Amino acid sequence: MRNKTGRSIRFAGGALAAIIAVTCGIHHKASYMVFKNLTARKLPQDEAAEWDGGRSYLHIPYAEDSESQYLNLYVPETEELPRLFVMIHGGGFIAGEAQTRQTIFMYQYFRDRGYACATINYRLAQEAAFPAAIEDVKAAVRFLQSHADEYGYDADHIVVWGESAGGYLACMEAFTDETEFMGVRYIGQEEDEKAGRSYDAKADVLIDYYGAVKLGTIWSGDGDWEELDVPRIVISIANSWIDKKTLEGFSSVEAFWLRKEFTEMSEEERRISDPQYYLRKNMGRSVDPAVMIIHGDCDITVPYLQSQRLYEELTGIAEYEKDNENRVKFLLVPGEGHATDMLYCNEILAQIDSFIRENQH
């Protein structure tokens, strides 16, 4: 994780690289993963570039519980109403905002290809615990559905993208139905209810970028990391951007967000925080998004095995089995780490664009 949010896995300095290389020892795969992160290519990005392809609406409040509940919206000038693309930043539930480096890559590319792009800001764990961020995202999507005519886009078919912790939130948004995580009221909801209007926050397409979809296992040295032969010390250094004081004594960012250690949670508590529970519960009944998953095979923040298992579960669902090549896609990108720039190169983003157009009608 990197940039202003501190989300950096590009370890600084030759001494640190040498320490990691020695620590990896005979862990050749881990050494390769560390090397690829240290030498990851960067793409040019101009945050201050003026956009003359449409209208920009910055810092629009979508709810009234917190100043953190706002979104930025970019609506291109097109002959037909542009489709709505909702974007959710990462940052381990404790960092990030609507203008992260990764989010900028996404909206700059897709607004230039005719999508109305909304980047959502939500309450971080320091301000509000689970499930606040999920409820914020679903309130923001309903706000966008409610105000489609005002801003000029098509909200009948919605794409949702998220990366890392935002990937988790995007999965929760896409896999839950209109009765789940609706605790935050969006601005204008009272008027809509009086007029008999309701909005479900349903996503037609989900784009999951290296999402942290299985909480409780991500930043430990066990399980997936053991299977990938990545030593605990590598995971600790890769995630050293986390300020331990922020966690208030909890062992990980997800435990801090949940306000409970995963080992102390009941089966019910684990279930309600698990996107795959809602996938199994709702898929093919109340929700049915097309899903594209993208992950780097050198990710040492969120193990790519999480994305692989999500893909396997999706392709095992009856509604997807016969058509999984078009409805479900998993792109494992060789040599790329967590949130590295090349995951946002034009070649990969063009594949996403094609996937969306094939699955939005």
N, C-alpha and C positions, 0 to 999 in steps of 0.2 A: 504494500500500500504506500501511497506517496504524495509528494507535492505539499500544498498548503495544509492538507489534513495530516501530514506526517506519515502517509501510507507508503513507505519506501521499503522495498526489499532489495534495492540495489546497494549492497553493502559498500560503505565508503572506506577507501584506503587499502593499500596493499597488505598492511599488517593483518587487518581483519580477514582479508581473503586468504592469507597464508594460514591463519589460525583455523579457519573453517576447513581448508584443504587437508591440513594435518589431522584435524578431528575426524573428518570423514574416513580417513585411513583406507581400509579395504572396502568401504562403501562406495563402490565405483559409480553407481547410479546417482547417489547423493552428490558426489563430486561433480558429475556432469550437470546436474540440476543447478548447483550453486554457480558453476562456470557460466551457464546460459543466462542466469539472472544477472551476473556481474557484467556480462558483455551484451546485454539486451539492447537492441537498436531503438532509437528514439525517432519519432515523427515530428515534423515541424507543426507548430500550433500557434496561431495568433488570436488570442482571446479578445484583443481590442479591435479586430477587424470590423469595419462597418458592413452591415448587411443591408443591401438595397433590394432584396428579392421579395420583401413583404413587410409585415408589421410585427413589431416586438412589443410584448406587454410584460414588464418586469415587476416582480414582487407583488403578485396578485394574492391577497389573502383568500383562502378557501374555507377557513373555519375561524372560530373566535376564542378558542381555548388557550392559544399561545401565539406569540409573535413568530415562532418557528413554522407555523402552518401557512406557508405561502408557496406559490409556484411561479415559474417563468414560462411564457408562452410565445412561440414563434409561428406565425401564420403566413405561409407563402401566398403570393398572388398566383392563382391558377384558374384555368377556365372552369373547372368543376370544383366543388367543395373539397378541400384537401382532407385526407384521412387523418385521424388522430393517433399520434404516437406518444405514449406516456413513458417517461424515463425516470428511474429511481437510482440515486447515487448509492455507492457503498461507503465503507469507513468503519466496519466492525461494530456498528450500532453506537459508536462513541465519537465519530468524527465524520467530516464531510458536509457538503451543502449542495445546493442546486447547481453550482457551477464548478464541479470537480473537473479535472483534466479529462477523465473518461467520458463524462456527460457531454462536455464540449465537443469531443470528437463525434459523438453520436448525433447531437442535434445539428451541428454544422453540416454533416454529410446528408442527413435525411431531410432537413428542411429544404436543401437545395434540390432534392428529388421529389418535392411536392407533398411532403407530409407536414401537417401541423404538429409541432413538437412541444410538449409540455414537460418541464423538468420540475420534479416535486421536492420540496424541502419538508422534512418531518422532524418530530421531536426525537432527540437523541436520548440514549439511556441515562445520561446525567440528569435530564429533565423529567423523564417519565419512563417507567418500566414497561415491559411486555404487558399487554399487546398494543401499547399506544402508537408505535410507528406503523403497525399494520392498519389500525383504525384510521390513522391520518391518511395513509395512501388510499384507502377505500373512500374516505370522505372527499379527497382531492379528485378522484376519478368521477365520483357522482357529481361534484361541482362542475367538472368539465362537461359531463353529459348534459347537465341542466342549462349551461350557458353556451352551448354550441351555436345557437342562432345569433347570440350577441357578438361572439368573436369570429364567427364565420368559418366553421369546419364541420366535417361529418363525424359525429360521435356514435353512429350506429354500429360501426365496426372498429374496435379499439385494439391497438397493439400495445403491449406492456413489456418494457425492457428493464432489467436491473443487473447490477454487477456486485459480486461478493455478498456483503450483507444486504445490498439492494436486490441481488438475485434471489435471496431468501424472501424478501418482502414481495418481489414480483411473483414468485411462486405462490405465496400465500394469497395474494390478490387474485391470481388467475384460478386457483384451485378451490377457493371458498365461494359459497353462494350468497344470495341476497339476504340471508338471515344471519350471517356470521361476520363478526368484527365490524359491526355497524354502529358502534358506540359513540362515534364523533359525528355531530351534526354539521353539515356543510352550510355555508352562507347561502341563503335562499331556500333552504329546505322547508321552513315553515310555510312560505308562500306556495311552494310546489305541492305540499300536502293539502293545503286548503283548496288548491285547484284540481286535486285528484291526480297529480303527476307523481310518479315514483321512478327511481333509477336504481339499477342493480349492480353497477360497477363491473359488469361482465367483460372479460377480455376475450377477443377472438383469436389473438396470436400472442404467445408468450416467448420472449427471447431471454434466456437465462445465461448470463455470463458468469462462469465459475462461481455459481451461487453456493453459499454456505447452507446447504439444505438439510444437514443432519447435525443439529446442535448437540453439544456435549462431547463431541469427539474431535473437533477441528484443531484446537490448539494444544491438545495433549500429545505426548510422544507415543501413544499406543495405537492399536487398531490399524487404521489406514496407513499411517506413517510407517508402522512396522512392516506391513505388507509391501510398501514401496521401498523399504530399506533406507529410510531417512532417519538419522539419529536425532535424538531429542535436542541436542545442543544446536543443531542446524535450525530446527523449528523455533527455538528460543531466540536465536539471533535474528532470524528472518522477521520475527514479529516484535523486535525490540523497540519499535516505534510506539508501542503501547506504554503509556505512563501508568505505572502500578498504583500510584496515588488515586488516579481516576477510578480505579476498580473498587475502591473502598473495601479492600480485604478479600474480594472474590478472586477465584483462581483464573478466570478468563473473562473476556468481554461478553460472551454469551451468558455466562453465569451472572455477571453484573446486570445485564439487561433483564434477565429472568428474575433477578434478585433471589436466586437460589442455586446452590450447586446441583449439577445434574444428578449426581449420585444420591442426593437427598430428595429428589422429586418423586412423586408417586407416578404410577403408570398413567393415570389420567392426566396429570400435569405434563408428562412427556408427550402424550398423544396430542393434546391441544396445541402444542407448539411445533408439531411436526407437519410440514407441508404434504408429505406422502400419505399421512392419515386422511387429509382432505381430498387428495387425489383419488385414493381408493373409495372414499365415501361418496364423492360427488361426480366423478368423471363419468360421462356418458348419460348422466341424468340432468343435473342442473347446470353443469359446466362442461365444456368440450373444446378447449382451445387447441389449436395447432401449436406445437412446441419445438423450438430450436434451442439446443444447448451447445455452448461453446466454452472450451476449457483448454488451457495450456498444459502439456504433459510435464512441464518443469515447475509447476506451481508448488511452492513450499509455504503457502499460507492456507489454502483450502485444497485438500487432496483431490485430484481429478477423479478418484474412485467414487466420490460422492455424485458427480455428474453422470458417471457411467452407470451407477446403480439406478439413478432416477430414469435414465434412458431405458434401461432394461425393464423397469417397472411399467413405464409408459407403453412400450411395445408389447408388453404382455397383456394389456387391457384389450378386451374384445373389440371395442370400437375402433382401435387403432391397428390391430394385428394385420388386417388385410390391406391397409393403406399406409403403413408406417413410413414408407419412403417419402411420401408427400406430406403427411401430417406430423411426423416426428423425425427430427434429425439431430444427430450428435456429431459435432465437429471437434475432434481432439487435435489441437494444433502442436506440431512437433517443435520442441526447443523454446517454447514460450512459458514465461512464469506468470505470476499473479499480477493482473492489471497492466501488463507490459503493452507498450504502444502498438506493437505489430499485430496485436489482436484487433486493432482498430484501423488496420490498413484498408485501402479501397477494395482490395480483392475479397476480403472477408465481409466487409460491409455490403458489397454488391451481392454476395450470396444471401445475406439476410434480406436484402431488398427483394430478391427473386423469390425467396421463401414466403415472405409476406404477401406478395402479389399473387402467388399460387394459391394461398389459403384465405384470402379476403375476397369476398364476392359481393 
